[in-house]
Amino acid sequence: MAFLPPSTKTILGFFILILFGFTGIFSKLKEPSYEKYLCQKYPRDYGPCSRNYDPICGKDDVTYINLCFFCWTFWNEYQGRVHFRKFGRCSQRETLF
């Protein structure tokens, strides 16, 4: 590498960073979330949710009454910051909605 001019070394360094360093970061940004997969049935503009009790536990430790309410919160309330933990009740908090 000693025989290469400084500008070529700089370009080569950026290329190596992009190739090995940033690919993981950018792939995470494009990666669809599990919540988006779960909420395909209930898009952002979905009508009123039913009150059928089929609990969903979010990572915010809130038990949502069903997937529809979880998805409404995911799309609208927290703009994608609510994440799925498990099907069933959370153990510590009250049921939301």
Residue, then its C-alpha position, 0 to 999 in steps of 0.5 A: m500500500a505504500f506505493l499508492p497515492p493518498s487519495t487512492k488510499t482514502i477511496l480504498g479505505f471508504f470502500i472497505l468501510i462500506l463493504f464490511g462495516f456499514t452493510g450490517i447497519f443498513s440491512k437492519l434499517k431495511e429489515p421488516s419488523y415482526e410487528k409489521y408482519l403480524c399487523q398486515k391484517y390490521p393496517r393503519d387505517y383499519g376500522p374499529c377493533s372487536r372486543n374479543y379477548d385474545p391477549i398480546c403482551g408487548k415489550d412495554d409490559v402492557t397486555y393488549i386485549n387482542l392483536c387488533f388493539f396491539c396493531w393500532t397502538f403499533w401503527n398510531e400511538y407509538q409510531g412503531r416503537v411498541h414491540f411484540r413480546k408474546f401471545g398471552r397476558c403480561s404478568q405485571r400490568e393491567t390490560l390496555f383497552 
